[in-house]
Amino acid sequence: MKEILAIMLGGGLGATSRHGVNIFVQRFAVGNFPIGTITVNMIGSFLIGLCGALLEHYKVAAEYRLFLLTGFFGSFTTFSTFAREKAELLKVGDVKTVIVYALTSNILGVLLVFAGYLLARRLMETGA
């Protein structure tokens, strides 16, 4: 039961944080590009790699890992919004933006998870 509550609490905080970051970043958007969603997804990708490695290394209890990785980052990042935004762009015929958005999100997202993981390893090696 602790695990479920941890996921629920993390999920609520992650979704709320995503909304706040999205609103802030979208103020600077130009054109149709969904900069808010890509921003939260890239930040979340980096942090899930970093935090996942640190939590594993320090053998943090399962409910805390579930709170942060599954709950918070699971709802901070958003695949469903990513998919809906691509569908909306396709409906208006903006195929070029869909391709750039999809490729950037997927390639950069994986690279950022790995970068976060590598940074965590470096931090652990230096004892920080």
NUBA-267520 format. One record per residue: x, y, z of N, C-alpha, C in turn; residue number from 1. Coordinates in Angstrom, 1 decimal, decimal comma. Layout:
<rs>
X | Y | Z | X | Y | Z | X | Y | Z | NUM;
...
</rs>
This chain:
<rs>
0,8 | -1,2 | 0,0 | 0,0 | 0,0 | 0,0 | 0,9 | 1,3 | 0,0 | 1;
2,0 | 1,2 | 0,7 | 2,9 | 2,4 | 0,7 | 3,4 | 2,7 | -0,7 | 2;
3,6 | 1,7 | -1,5 | 4,1 | 1,9 | -2,9 | 3,1 | 2,6 | -3,7 | 3;
1,8 | 2,2 | -3,6 | 0,7 | 2,9 | -4,4 | 0,6 | 4,3 | -4,0 | 4;
0,6 | 4,6 | -2,7 | 0,5 | 6,0 | -2,2 | 1,7 | 6,8 | -2,7 | 5;
2,9 | 6,2 | -2,7 | 4,1 | 6,9 | -3,2 | 3,9 | 7,3 | -4,6 | 6;
3,4 | 6,4 | -5,4 | 3,2 | 6,7 | -6,9 | 2,1 | 7,8 | -7,1 | 7;
1,0 | 7,7 | -6,3 | 0,0 | 8,7 | -6,4 | 0,5 | 10,1 | -6,0 | 8;
1,2 | 10,2 | -4,9 | 1,7 | 11,5 | -4,5 | 2,7 | 12,0 | -5,5 | 9;
3,6 | 11,2 | -5,9 | 4,6 | 11,6 | -6,9 | 3,9 | 12,0 | -8,2 | 10;
2,9 | 11,3 | -8,7 | 2,2 | 11,5 | -9,9 | 1,5 | 12,9 | -9,8 | 11;
0,9 | 13,2 | -8,7 | 0,2 | 14,5 | -8,6 | 1,2 | 15,6 | -8,6 | 12;
2,3 | 15,5 | -7,9 | 3,3 | 16,5 | -8,0 | 4,0 | 16,7 | -9,3 | 13;
4,2 | 15,6 | -10,0 | 4,8 | 15,6 | -11,3 | 3,9 | 16,3 | -12,3 | 14;
2,6 | 15,9 | -12,3 | 1,7 | 16,5 | -13,3 | 1,5 | 18,0 | -13,0 | 15;
1,5 | 18,4 | -11,8 | 1,4 | 19,8 | -11,4 | 2,6 | 20,6 | -11,9 | 16;
3,8 | 20,0 | -11,7 | 5,0 | 20,6 | -12,1 | 5,1 | 20,7 | -13,6 | 17;
4,7 | 19,7 | -14,3 | 4,7 | 19,7 | -15,8 | 3,8 | 20,9 | -16,2 | 18;
2,6 | 21,0 | -15,7 | 1,7 | 22,1 | -16,1 | 2,4 | 23,5 | -15,9 | 19;
3,0 | 23,6 | -14,7 | 3,7 | 24,9 | -14,4 | 4,8 | 25,2 | -15,4 | 20;
5,7 | 24,2 | -15,6 | 6,8 | 24,4 | -16,6 | 6,3 | 24,7 | -18,0 | 21;
5,2 | 23,9 | -18,4 | 4,6 | 24,1 | -19,7 | 4,1 | 25,5 | -19,9 | 22;
3,4 | 26,0 | -18,9 | 2,8 | 27,4 | -19,0 | 4,0 | 28,4 | -19,1 | 23;
5,0 | 28,3 | -18,3 | 6,1 | 29,2 | -18,3 | 6,8 | 29,2 | -19,6 | 24;
7,2 | 28,0 | -20,1 | 8,0 | 27,9 | -21,4 | 7,1 | 28,3 | -22,6 | 25;
5,9 | 28,0 | -22,6 | 5,0 | 28,3 | -23,7 | 4,9 | 29,8 | -24,0 | 26;
5,2 | 30,6 | -23,0 | 5,2 | 32,1 | -23,2 | 6,2 | 32,5 | -24,2 | 27;
7,2 | 31,7 | -24,4 | 8,3 | 32,1 | -25,3 | 8,2 | 31,4 | -26,7 | 28;
7,1 | 30,6 | -26,9 | 6,9 | 29,9 | -28,1 | 6,6 | 30,8 | -29,3 | 29;
7,1 | 30,3 | -30,4 | 6,9 | 31,0 | -31,7 | 6,3 | 29,9 | -32,6 | 30;
5,2 | 30,2 | -33,3 | 4,7 | 29,2 | -34,2 | 4,0 | 28,1 | -33,5 | 31;
3,9 | 27,0 | -34,3 | 3,2 | 25,8 | -33,8 | 4,0 | 24,8 | -32,9 | 32;
5,3 | 25,1 | -32,9 | 6,1 | 24,1 | -32,2 | 5,8 | 24,0 | -30,7 | 33;
5,5 | 22,7 | -30,2 | 5,1 | 22,5 | -28,8 | 6,3 | 22,5 | -27,9 | 34;
6,9 | 23,7 | -27,7 | 8,1 | 23,9 | -26,9 | 7,9 | 23,5 | -25,4 | 35;
6,8 | 23,7 | -24,9 | 6,5 | 23,4 | -23,5 | 6,6 | 21,9 | -23,2 | 36;
6,0 | 21,1 | -24,1 | 6,0 | 19,6 | -23,9 | 7,4 | 19,1 | -24,1 | 37;
8,1 | 19,5 | -25,2 | 9,4 | 19,0 | -25,4 | 10,4 | 19,4 | -24,3 | 38;
10,2 | 20,6 | -23,7 | 11,0 | 21,0 | -22,6 | 10,8 | 20,1 | -21,4 | 39;
9,6 | 19,8 | -21,0 | 9,4 | 19,0 | -19,8 | 9,9 | 17,5 | -20,1 | 40;
9,7 | 17,1 | -21,3 | 10,1 | 15,7 | -21,7 | 11,6 | 15,6 | -21,7 | 41;
12,3 | 16,6 | -22,1 | 13,8 | 16,6 | -22,1 | 14,4 | 16,7 | -20,7 | 42;
13,8 | 17,7 | -19,9 | 14,3 | 17,8 | -18,5 | 14,0 | 16,5 | -17,8 | 43;
12,8 | 16,0 | -18,0 | 12,5 | 14,7 | -17,3 | 13,4 | 13,6 | -17,7 | 44;
13,7 | 13,5 | -19,0 | 14,6 | 12,4 | -19,5 | 15,9 | 12,5 | -18,8 | 45;
16,5 | 13,7 | -18,8 | 17,8 | 13,8 | -18,2 | 17,7 | 13,5 | -16,7 | 46;
16,7 | 14,0 | -16,0 | 16,7 | 13,8 | -14,5 | 16,3 | 12,3 | -14,2 | 47;
15,6 | 11,6 | -15,0 | 15,3 | 10,2 | -14,7 | 16,5 | 9,4 | -14,8 | 48;
17,4 | 9,7 | -15,8 | 18,6 | 9,0 | -15,9 | 19,5 | 9,3 | -14,7 | 49;
19,7 | 10,6 | -14,4 | 20,5 | 11,0 | -13,2 | 20,0 | 10,4 | -11,9 | 50;
18,7 | 10,6 | -11,6 | 18,1 | 10,2 | -10,3 | 18,0 | 8,6 | -10,3 | 51;
17,7 | 8,0 | -11,4 | 17,6 | 6,6 | -11,4 | 18,9 | 5,9 | -11,0 | 52;
20,0 | 6,4 | -11,6 | 21,3 | 5,9 | -11,3 | 21,7 | 6,1 | -9,8 | 53;
21,4 | 7,3 | -9,4 | 21,8 | 7,7 | -8,0 | 20,9 | 6,8 | -7,0 | 54;
19,7 | 6,7 | -7,2 | 18,8 | 5,9 | -6,3 | 19,2 | 4,5 | -6,3 | 55;
19,6 | 3,9 | -7,5 | 20,1 | 2,6 | -7,5 | 21,4 | 2,4 | -6,8 | 56;
22,3 | 3,3 | -7,0 | 23,6 | 3,2 | -6,4 | 23,5 | 3,3 | -4,9 | 57;
22,7 | 4,2 | -4,4 | 22,6 | 4,3 | -2,9 | 21,5 | 3,4 | -2,3 | 58;
21,0 | 2,5 | -3,1 | 20,0 | 1,5 | -2,7 | 18,9 | 2,1 | -1,9 | 59;
18,3 | 3,1 | -2,4 | 17,2 | 3,8 | -1,8 | 15,9 | 2,9 | -1,8 | 60;
15,2 | 3,0 | -0,8 | 14,0 | 2,1 | -0,6 | 13,0 | 2,2 | -1,8 | 61;
12,4 | 1,1 | -2,1 | 11,5 | 1,0 | -3,2 | 10,4 | 2,1 | -3,3 | 62;
9,8 | 2,4 | -2,2 | 8,7 | 3,4 | -2,2 | 9,2 | 4,8 | -2,6 | 63;
10,5 | 5,1 | -2,3 | 11,0 | 6,4 | -2,7 | 11,4 | 6,4 | -4,2 | 64;
11,9 | 5,3 | -4,7 | 12,1 | 5,1 | -6,1 | 10,8 | 5,2 | -6,9 | 65;
9,8 | 4,5 | -6,4 | 8,5 | 4,6 | -7,1 | 7,9 | 6,0 | -7,1 | 66;
8,1 | 6,7 | -5,9 | 7,6 | 8,1 | -5,8 | 8,2 | 8,9 | -6,9 | 67;
9,5 | 8,9 | -7,0 | 10,3 | 9,8 | -7,9 | 10,2 | 9,3 | -9,3 | 68;
10,6 | 8,1 | -9,6 | 10,8 | 7,6 | -11,0 | 9,4 | 7,3 | -11,7 | 69;
8,6 | 6,5 | -11,0 | 7,3 | 6,1 | -11,6 | 6,3 | 7,3 | -11,4 | 70;
6,2 | 7,8 | -10,2 | 5,2 | 8,8 | -10,0 | 5,5 | 10,1 | -10,5 | 71;
6,5 | 10,8 | -10,0 | 6,9 | 12,1 | -10,4 | 7,3 | 12,2 | -11,8 | 72;
8,4 | 11,5 | -12,2 | 8,9 | 11,7 | -13,6 | 7,9 | 11,0 | -14,6 | 73;
7,2 | 10,0 | -14,1 | 6,2 | 9,4 | -15,0 | 5,1 | 10,3 | -15,5 | 74;
4,7 | 11,2 | -14,5 | 3,7 | 12,2 | -14,9 | 4,2 | 13,5 | -15,3 | 75;
5,5 | 13,8 | -14,9 | 6,1 | 15,1 | -15,3 | 6,3 | 15,0 | -16,8 | 76;
6,9 | 13,9 | -17,3 | 7,0 | 13,7 | -18,8 | 5,7 | 13,2 | -19,3 | 77;
5,5 | 13,3 | -20,6 | 4,1 | 12,9 | -21,1 | 4,2 | 12,4 | -22,5 | 78;
3,9 | 11,2 | -22,7 | 3,9 | 10,6 | -24,0 | 2,5 | 10,9 | -24,7 | 79;
1,5 | 10,9 | -23,9 | 0,1 | 11,1 | -24,4 | 0,0 | 12,5 | -25,0 | 80;
0,5 | 13,5 | -24,3 | 0,5 | 14,9 | -24,8 | 1,3 | 15,0 | -26,1 | 81;
2,5 | 14,4 | -26,0 | 3,4 | 14,3 | -27,2 | 2,7 | 13,8 | -28,4 | 82;
1,9 | 12,7 | -28,2 | 1,2 | 12,0 | -29,4 | 0,0 | 12,9 | -29,8 | 83;
-0,7 | 13,5 | -28,9 | -1,8 | 14,4 | -29,3 | -1,3 | 15,6 | -30,0 | 84;
-0,2 | 16,2 | -29,6 | 0,3 | 17,4 | -30,3 | 0,7 | 17,1 | -31,7 | 85;
1,3 | 15,9 | -31,9 | 1,7 | 15,5 | -33,3 | 0,4 | 15,3 | -34,1 | 86;
-0,6 | 14,7 | -33,5 | -1,9 | 14,5 | -34,3 | -2,5 | 15,9 | -34,7 | 87;
-2,4 | 16,8 | -33,7 | -3,0 | 18,2 | -34,0 | -2,2 | 18,9 | -35,1 | 88;
-0,9 | 18,7 | -35,1 | 0,0 | 19,3 | -36,1 | -0,3 | 18,7 | -37,5 | 89;
-0,5 | 17,4 | -37,5 | -0,9 | 16,7 | -38,8 | -2,2 | 17,1 | -39,3 | 90;
-3,2 | 17,4 | -38,4 | -4,5 | 17,8 | -38,8 | -4,4 | 19,2 | -39,6 | 91;
-3,5 | 20,0 | -39,2 | -3,4 | 21,3 | -39,9 | -2,3 | 21,2 | -41,0 | 92;
-1,8 | 20,1 | -41,3 | -0,9 | 19,9 | -42,4 | 0,6 | 20,3 | -42,1 | 93;
1,0 | 20,4 | -40,9 | 2,3 | 20,8 | -40,5 | 3,2 | 19,6 | -40,4 | 94;
3,4 | 18,9 | -41,5 | 4,2 | 17,6 | -41,4 | 5,6 | 17,8 | -41,1 | 95;
6,2 | 18,9 | -41,5 | 7,6 | 19,2 | -41,2 | 7,9 | 19,3 | -39,7 | 96;
7,0 | 20,1 | -39,0 | 7,1 | 20,2 | -37,6 | 6,9 | 18,9 | -36,9 | 97;
6,0 | 18,1 | -37,3 | 5,8 | 16,7 | -36,7 | 7,0 | 15,9 | -36,8 | 98;
7,7 | 15,9 | -38,0 | 8,9 | 15,1 | -38,1 | 10,0 | 15,7 | -37,2 | 99;
10,2 | 17,0 | -37,2 | 11,3 | 17,6 | -36,4 | 11,0 | 17,3 | -34,9 | 100;
9,7 | 17,4 | -34,5 | 9,3 | 17,2 | -33,1 | 9,5 | 15,8 | -32,7 | 101;
9,1 | 14,8 | -33,5 | 9,2 | 13,4 | -33,2 | 10,7 | 13,0 | -33,1 | 102;
11,4 | 13,4 | -34,1 | 12,9 | 12,9 | -34,1 | 13,6 | 13,6 | -33,0 | 103;
13,4 | 14,9 | -32,8 | 14,1 | 15,6 | -31,7 | 13,8 | 15,0 | -30,4 | 104;
12,5 | 14,8 | -30,1 | 12,0 | 14,2 | -28,8 | 12,6 | 12,9 | -28,6 | 105;
12,5 | 12,0 | -29,5 | 13,0 | 10,6 | -29,3 | 14,5 | 10,5 | -29,2 | 106;
15,2 | 11,1 | -30,1 | 16,7 | 11,0 | -30,1 | 17,3 | 11,7 | -29,0 | 107;
16,9 | 13,0 | -28,8 | 17,4 | 13,8 | -27,7 | 17,0 | 13,2 | -26,3 | 108;
15,8 | 12,7 | -26,2 | 15,3 | 12,1 | -25,0 | 16,2 | 11,0 | -24,5 | 109;
16,5 | 10,1 | -25,4 | 17,3 | 8,9 | -25,1 | 18,7 | 9,4 | -24,7 | 110;
19,3 | 10,3 | -25,5 | 20,6 | 10,8 | -25,2 | 20,6 | 11,5 | -23,8 | 111;
19,6 | 12,2 | -23,5 | 19,6 | 12,9 | -22,2 | 19,4 | 11,9 | -21,0 | 112;
18,7 | 10,8 | -21,2 | 18,6 | 9,8 | -20,1 | 20,0 | 9,3 | -19,9 | 113;
20,7 | 9,0 | -21,0 | 22,1 | 8,5 | -20,9 | 23,0 | 9,5 | -20,3 | 114;
22,9 | 10,8 | -20,7 | 23,7 | 11,8 | -20,1 | 23,5 | 12,0 | -18,6 | 115;
22,3 | 11,9 | -18,2 | 22,0 | 11,9 | -16,8 | 22,6 | 10,7 | -16,0 | 116;
22,5 | 9,6 | -16,6 | 23,2 | 8,4 | -16,1 | 24,7 | 8,6 | -15,9 | 117;
25,3 | 9,1 | -17,0 | 26,7 | 9,3 | -17,0 | 27,2 | 10,3 | -15,9 | 118;
26,4 | 11,4 | -15,8 | 26,7 | 12,4 | -14,8 | 26,6 | 11,8 | -13,4 | 119;
25,6 | 11,0 | -13,2 | 25,4 | 10,3 | -11,9 | 26,6 | 9,4 | -11,6 | 120;
27,1 | 8,7 | -12,6 | 28,2 | 7,8 | -12,4 | 29,5 | 8,6 | -12,0 | 121;
29,6 | 9,8 | -12,7 | 30,8 | 10,6 | -12,5 | 30,7 | 11,2 | -11,1 | 122;
29,5 | 11,6 | -10,7 | 29,4 | 12,2 | -9,3 | 29,7 | 11,1 | -8,3 | 123;
29,3 | 9,9 | -8,5 | 29,5 | 8,8 | -7,6 | 31,0 | 8,5 | -7,5 | 124;
31,7 | 8,5 | -8,6 | 33,1 | 8,3 | -8,7 | 33,9 | 9,3 | -7,9 | 125;
33,5 | 10,6 | -8,0 | 34,2 | 11,6 | -7,3 | 33,8 | 11,8 | -5,8 | 126;
32,8 | 11,1 | -5,4 | 32,3 | 11,1 | -4,1 | 31,4 | 12,3 | -3,7 | 127;
30,9 | 13,0 | -4,8 | 30,1 | 14,1 | -4,5 | 28,7 | 13,7 | -4,0 | 128;
</rs>
